[in-house]
Amino acid sequence: MTISRGIGSMPERGTVAGRRPQAFGLLRPLQRAGSPVKLFPGLVPRGGPVVRTEGLDPVLGRMGSLEVRLATTAKEIRRAQRLRFKVFYGEMSAAPNAASLFSRRDIDEYDGICDHLLVLDHAAKPRPFRKPKPQVVGTYRLLRQEVADRHFGFYTAGEYDIAPLLEAHPQLRFLELGRSCVLAPYRNKRTVELLWHGIWTYVLHHRIDVMIGCASLEGTDPAKLALPLSFLYHYARAEGVWAARALDRRYVPMDLMSREAVDPKAALRELPPLIKGYLRLGATFGDGAVIDRQFGTTDVLVILPVSAINRRYIEFFGPTAERHAA
């Protein structure tokens, strides 16, 4: 369901972390064109509760020493930002802006308006000379449509023209998933499963109907990604009222090969587990890819109506998200 630098495939035996977080299944919404620019955007205020989800226990589920929960304080959000910085700019070698470089946190103005999903390890070894406390090992950022409408809109709008998609479904609730990452030693089935459980619980509570976000393929040369991009275009492109297109100024054609020339099995082998996971769930993809040179990726838009989710995954987590309930 991440959509955004978000989680990848559904729980799957033998899932192995890829070299990049996206290969593990991490989604990332991208910087929205024209969004407010601040000297230090995303530096959330100190102290005070920040959780905006009334009626939902912040602790969403547990599995052994791991716990999935919503951040309830600015301090918890800052811990998520530090994890994102470590993964995005340390491991992935993305280029940080001045604010992130100064604070050693991945930050932007959206951090102050989103809900933040955290995975904590209560058995993590404490750092030397530090008081033992649960370690933040995974995070995901959640932006509901009504919140986006009151502020800057969706991040995804910086790459894709999603206005027609939203206007075609005025009765549905959209959720953008993004800015997700997991610490390297925790990129395994258990953490993925717990993240999915947290998202599913959140989706049910807020009666979300559609999830959207951008998924990434490694590299910025579309010619080298011709097979997977063409496969998504010919076999999984959103159509009709679910169609969405990359902004004209950023549009990169995906149909680089004819349908007859595409070997579906070979294409699936080249897709990150993130995108394969969404395919299994029932997602479709927007028309046109977008190059993100800051992160060295080629991005595609994922569109996942809850009504299209494969029934076996709903049964896996439970129709009321009871599988790993706290």
C-alpha positions in Angstrom: 0.0 0.0 0.0 3.5 3.2 0.5 2.7 4.9 -1.7 5.8 7.6 -1.6 9.3 6.9 -0.7 7.1 4.1 0.7 7.1 0.4 1.4 7.4 -2.1 -1.4 5.9 -5.5 -1.9 3.4 -7.3 0.3 4.9 -9.8 2.7 6.7 -12.4 0.6 8.9 -15.3 1.5 12.5 -14.8 0.5 12.1 -11.0 0.1 15.6 -9.6 0.2 16.6 -6.0 0.5 17.9 -4.4 -2.6 20.9 -2.1 -2.9 18.6 0.9 -2.7 15.7 1.6 -0.4 13.4 1.6 -3.4 14.4 -2.0 -4.1 13.1 -2.9 -0.7 9.9 -1.2 -1.6 10.2 2.4 -0.5 8.1 5.0 -2.1 8.8 8.7 -2.2 6.6 11.6 -3.2 8.7 14.3 -4.8 9.2 18.0 -4.1 6.1 19.8 -5.3 6.8 22.5 -7.7 6.0 25.9 -6.3 5.7 24.7 -2.8 6.7 27.2 -0.1 10.4 27.7 0.3 11.7 28.3 3.8 15.2 28.7 5.2 14.7 25.6 7.4 11.5 24.0 6.2 10.2 21.0 8.2 11.9 22.0 11.5 9.0 20.9 13.6 8.4 22.9 16.8 9.7 21.4 20.0 7.3 20.0 22.6 3.6 19.3 22.4 1.6 16.6 20.7 1.4 16.6 17.0 -0.7 13.5 16.2 -3.9 14.5 14.3 -5.7 11.1 14.2 -8.4 11.3 16.8 -10.0 8.1 18.0 -7.1 5.9 16.9 -4.6 4.5 19.5 -1.2 5.7 18.4 0.1 2.1 19.0 -1.1 0.3 15.9 0.5 -3.1 16.2 3.3 -5.3 17.6 5.4 -8.2 16.4 7.9 -9.5 18.9 10.2 -6.5 20.0 8.9 -4.4 17.1 6.1 -1.9 17.4 4.3 0.2 14.8 2.8 3.5 15.9 2.0 7.0 15.0 4.4 9.8 16.1 2.8 11.8 18.8 5.5 14.4 19.6 7.8 16.6 17.6 10.7 14.7 19.1 9.5 11.5 17.4 9.2 13.3 14.1 12.8 14.5 14.4 13.9 11.0 15.0 12.2 9.9 11.8 13.8 12.7 10.0 17.3 11.6 11.2 16.6 8.0 10.0 15.5 9.4 6.6 18.7 11.4 6.3 20.8 8.4 7.1 19.1 6.3 4.5 18.5 8.8 1.7 21.7 10.9 1.9 24.1 8.5 3.5 23.2 5.2 1.9 21.6 6.4 -1.3 24.0 9.4 -1.9 21.2 11.7 -2.7 22.1 15.4 -2.7 20.8 17.2 0.5 19.6 20.8 0.5 21.1 23.3 2.9 18.5 22.7 5.6 19.0 19.0 5.6 22.8 19.3 5.5 22.8 21.7 8.4 20.4 19.7 10.6 21.5 16.2 9.5 17.8 15.5 9.0 15.7 14.9 5.9 13.2 17.8 6.3 10.7 19.8 4.3 7.5 21.8 5.0 5.3 18.8 4.7 6.7 17.2 7.9 4.6 19.6 9.9 1.3 18.6 8.4 1.6 14.9 7.9 1.1 11.9 10.2 4.2 9.9 10.7 4.2 6.1 11.0 7.1 4.7 13.0 8.5 1.2 13.6 10.3 1.0 16.9 12.6 -1.8 18.1 12.3 -2.1 21.9 15.1 -4.6 22.0 17.7 -2.5 20.1 21.1 -2.4 21.7 21.5 1.0 23.5 24.2 3.4 22.3 27.2 3.8 24.6 26.6 6.0 27.6 23.0 6.5 26.5 19.9 5.7 28.4 18.2 2.6 26.8 15.2 3.6 24.6 13.4 2.1 21.6 15.1 2.7 18.3 13.3 4.1 15.3 14.1 1.6 12.6 11.4 2.5 10.0 9.2 5.4 9.1 6.5 6.4 6.7 4.7 9.7 6.1 1.0 9.9 5.5 -0.9 12.8 3.9 -4.6 12.7 3.8 -6.5 14.6 1.1 -8.4 16.9 3.5 -5.1 17.9 5.1 -3.4 18.4 1.8 -6.3 20.6 0.6 -5.8 22.9 3.6 -2.1 23.4 3.0 0.1 22.8 -0.1 -1.7 20.1 -1.9 -0.1 16.7 -2.6 3.6 16.3 -3.2 2.8 14.1 -6.2 1.4 17.2 -8.0 5.0 18.3 -8.6 5.4 15.5 -11.1 2.0 14.4 -12.2 -1.2 16.2 -13.2 -3.5 14.5 -10.6 -6.2 17.2 -10.6 -8.4 15.3 -13.2 -8.0 12.2 -11.1 -9.1 13.9 -7.9 -11.9 15.7 -9.7 -13.2 12.5 -11.3 -13.7 11.0 -7.8 -15.0 13.8 -5.5 -16.8 11.3 -3.3 -13.6 9.3 -2.6 -10.9 9.9 0.1 -7.3 10.0 -1.2 -4.2 9.2 0.8 -0.6 10.0 -0.3 2.1 7.7 1.1 5.7 8.7 1.1 9.0 9.5 2.7 9.4 5.9 3.8 12.6 4.2 4.7 13.8 1.3 6.8 17.2 0.9 8.5 19.3 -1.7 6.6 19.4 -4.5 9.2 15.6 -4.4 9.4 14.8 -4.7 5.7 13.1 -8.0 6.1 9.6 -9.6 5.9 8.8 -8.8 9.6 9.3 -5.1 9.2 7.5 -4.9 5.9 4.6 -6.8 7.3 4.3 -4.5 10.3 4.5 -1.4 8.2 1.7 -2.7 6.0 -0.3 -3.5 9.1 0.1 0.1 10.3 -0.9 1.5 7.0 -3.9 -0.8 6.7 -5.1 0.1 10.2 -4.8 3.8 9.3 -6.6 3.3 6.0 -9.5 1.6 7.7 -9.8 4.2 10.5 -9.9 7.1 8.0 -12.0 5.3 5.5 -9.4 5.9 2.8 -10.6 4.9 -0.7 -7.5 5.5 -2.9 -3.7 5.5 -2.3 -1.4 7.4 -4.6 2.3 8.1 -4.7 5.5 7.9 -6.8 7.6 4.7 -7.0 11.2 4.7 -8.3 13.3 2.7 -10.6 17.1 3.2 -10.1 18.8 5.2 -12.8 18.0 8.3 -14.9 18.5 6.9 -18.4 15.1 5.8 -19.7 16.7 3.8 -22.5 18.2 1.5 -19.9 14.8 1.0 -18.3 13.0 0.5 -21.5 11.8 -3.0 -20.7 10.2 -2.4 -17.2 8.8 1.0 -18.3 7.3 -0.4 -21.4 5.8 -3.3 -19.5 4.1 -0.9 -17.1 2.8 1.1 -20.0 1.3 -1.8 -22.0 0.2 -4.1 -19.2 -0.6 -1.9 -16.1 -1.4 1.6 -17.3 -4.3 3.3 -15.6 -7.2 4.1 -17.9 -10.5 6.0 -18.0 -11.4 7.8 -14.8 -8.2 6.5 -13.1 -5.8 7.8 -15.7 -3.2 10.4 -14.8 -0.3 11.8 -16.8 3.1 13.3 -16.0 3.3 17.1 -16.2 4.2 18.1 -19.8 7.4 19.7 -18.7 8.6 16.5 -17.0 6.9 13.9 -19.2 9.2 11.0 -20.3 7.5 8.4 -22.6 7.2 4.9 -21.2 6.3 3.0 -24.4 9.9 2.7 -25.5 9.2 -0.8 -26.8 6.2 -2.2 -28.6 3.8 -4.5 -26.6 4.9 -7.4 -28.9 8.5 -6.8 -28.0 8.0 -6.9 -24.2 8.8 -10.1 -22.4 6.6 -9.8 -19.3 8.6 -12.3 -17.2 11.9 -10.6 -18.0 10.3 -7.2 -17.3 9.0 -8.4 -13.9 12.6 -9.5 -13.0 13.8 -6.0 -13.6 11.1 -4.2 -11.6 11.8 -3.3 -7.9 9.9 -5.3 -5.3 8.0 -2.1 -4.6 6.4 -2.0 -8.0 5.9 -5.7 -8.2 4.2 -5.5 -4.9 1.8 -2.9 -6.1 1.1 -4.9 -9.2 0.1 -7.9 -7.0 -2.1 -5.7 -4.9 -4.0 -4.5 -8.0 -2.4 -1.1 -8.7 -2.2 0.6 -12.0 0.3 3.3 -13.2 0.2 6.7 -14.6 1.2 7.7 -18.2 4.7 9.0 -18.4 7.8 8.6 -16.2 9.6 11.5 -14.5 13.4 11.8 -14.0 14.5 12.8 -10.5 18.2 13.7 -10.8 18.6 14.6 -7.1 17.9 11.0 -6.1 19.1 9.4 -9.3 15.8 7.7 -10.1 13.1 7.4 -12.7 9.7 7.7 -11.1 6.3 6.3 -12.0 2.9 7.1 -10.5 1.1 4.4 -8.6 -2.7 4.5 -8.3 -4.3 2.0 -5.9 -8.0 2.1 -5.1 -8.8 0.1 -2.0 -11.6 -1.6 -3.9 -9.0 -3.0 -6.3 -6.8 -4.6 -3.6 -6.5 -8.4 -4.1 -8.8 -10.0 -1.5 -6.1 -12.4 -0.3 -4.1 -9.5 1.1 -7.1 -8.1 2.9 -7.7 -11.5 4.4 -4.0 -11.7 5.4 -4.1 -8.6 7.6 -7.8 -9.0 8.4 -10.7 -6.9 7.4 -10.4 -5.0 10.7 -6.6 -5.1 10.8 -6.5 -7.5 13.6 -3.5 -9.6 12.6 -0.9 -7.6 14.6 -3.3 -5.5 16.6 -1.7 -4.0 19.7 
